[in-house]
Amino acid sequence: MNIEVRFFSRGGHTKKVAEAIAEAAGVAPEAITVPFSKPVDLLFLGGGIYAGKPASEVLEYAKALSGGNVKRVAFFSTSMSPTNGFAAQVEENIANDIEVIEPAFHCPGQFLFFNRKRPKEEDLSKAKDFAAKTIHKLHPPT
Ligand SMILES: Cc1cc2nc3c(=O)[nH]c(=O)nc-3n(C[C@H](O)[C@H](O)[C@H](O)COP(=O)(O)O)c2cc1C
């Protein structure tokens, strides 16, 4: 199974989560500017929330994904608010032939005086668990 991790991170918080997910998946995390070298069975796609929305770069990226190249996607995000709508807003931009794996993963990300020092180690452990469970769902050990 080819797993890829792509993220968009202005302040580095989502990047930390991407690194944890990639570690659990045994792959390298990459920014969304890095293309795939082969078809993808599972893409972990993440970003932050800025003024209530995912970055336009992420929405454009999601729109350009093709079901011929990416079978499934699982979302992760960081934001100040726990109900950030990242997954729902990005999913609207995803082609119908790409399967969206639920649940998505949300992690608190520091913003001004909110969520100070998040993500912290405990958050990154949860991110690793999320990655392991998502992969396990698709590929249970025999
Ligand atoms: C300009 C700006 C606007 C933001 N707007 C929101 C927002 O509307 N809702 C929210 O929950 N978090 C908001 N945040 C917090 C970010 O989503 C949070 O810091 C996140 O971890 C950023 O991810 P990044 O460091 O990977 O870019 C905002 C942050 C910035 C810098």
The ligand as an SDF file (V2000), in Angstrom:
LIG
                    3D

 31 33  0  0  0  0  0  0  0  0999 V2000
   -4.0930   34.6890   10.4300 C   0  0  0  0  0  0  0  0  0  0  0  0
   -4.6440   33.5420   11.2340 C   0  0  0  0  0  0  0  0  0  0  0  0
   -6.0180   33.3260   11.2750 C   0  0  0  0  0  0  0  0  0  0  0  0
   -6.5360   32.2590   12.0340 C   0  0  0  0  0  0  0  0  0  0  0  0
   -7.8990   32.0440   12.0520 N   0  0  0  0  0  0  0  0  0  0  0  0
   -8.3890   31.0070   12.7540 C   0  0  0  0  0  0  0  0  0  0  0  0
   -9.7950   30.7220   12.7550 C   0  0  0  0  0  0  0  0  0  0  0  0
  -10.6070   31.3880   12.1290 O   0  0  0  0  0  0  0  0  0  0  0  0
  -10.2470   29.6540   13.4800 N   0  0  0  0  0  0  0  0  0  0  0  0
   -9.3950   28.8630   14.1990 C   0  0  0  0  0  0  0  0  0  0  0  0
   -9.8710   27.9180   14.8350 O   0  0  0  0  0  0  0  0  0  0  0  0
   -8.0570   29.0780   14.1960 N   0  0  0  0  0  0  0  0  0  0  0  0
   -7.5440   30.1200   13.4910 C   0  0  0  0  0  0  0  0  0  0  0  0
   -6.1910   30.3530   13.4850 N   0  0  0  0  0  0  0  0  0  0  0  0
   -5.3050   29.4550   14.2310 C   0  0  0  0  0  0  0  0  0  0  0  0
   -4.6080   28.4590   13.3080 C   0  0  0  0  0  0  0  0  0  0  0  0
   -5.5580   27.6300   12.6490 O   0  0  0  0  0  0  0  0  0  0  0  0
   -3.6570   27.5850   14.1270 C   0  0  0  0  0  0  0  0  0  0  0  0
   -2.6330   28.4120   14.6610 O   0  0  0  0  0  0  0  0  0  0  0  0
   -3.0540   26.4810   13.2750 C   0  0  0  0  0  0  0  0  0  0  0  0
   -2.3240   25.6290   14.1170 O   0  0  0  0  0  0  0  0  0  0  0  0
   -2.1900   27.0410   12.1660 C   0  0  0  0  0  0  0  0  0  0  0  0
   -1.5630   26.0040   11.4730 O   0  0  0  0  0  0  0  0  0  0  0  0
   -0.0910   26.1570   10.8690 P   0  0  0  0  0  0  0  0  0  0  0  0
    0.8260   26.6060   11.9800 O   0  0  0  0  0  0  0  0  0  0  0  0
    0.2320   24.8080   10.3770 O   0  0  0  0  0  0  0  0  0  0  0  0
   -0.1750   27.1820    9.7850 O   0  0  0  0  0  0  0  0  0  0  0  0
   -5.6600   31.4100   12.7500 C   0  0  0  0  0  0  0  0  0  0  0  0
   -4.2680   31.6380   12.6860 C   0  0  0  0  0  0  0  0  0  0  0  0
   -3.7600   32.6870   11.9450 C   0  0  0  0  0  0  0  0  0  0  0  0
   -2.2590   32.8950   11.9020 C   0  0  0  0  0  0  0  0  0  0  0  0
  1  2  1  0
  2  3  1  0
  2 30  2  0
  3  4  2  0
  4  5  1  0
  4 28  1  0
  5  6  2  0
  6  7  1  0
  6 13  1  0
  7  8  2  0
  7  9  1  0
  9 10  1  0
 10 11  2  0
 10 12  1  0
 12 13  2  0
 13 14  1  0
 14 15  1  0
 14 28  1  0
 15 16  1  0
 16 17  1  0
 16 18  1  0
 18 19  1  0
 18 20  1  0
 20 21  1  0
 20 22  1  0
 22 23  1  0
 23 24  1  0
 24 25  2  0
 24 26  1  0
 24 27  1  0
 28 29  2  0
 29 30  1  0
 30 31  1  0
M  END
$$$$
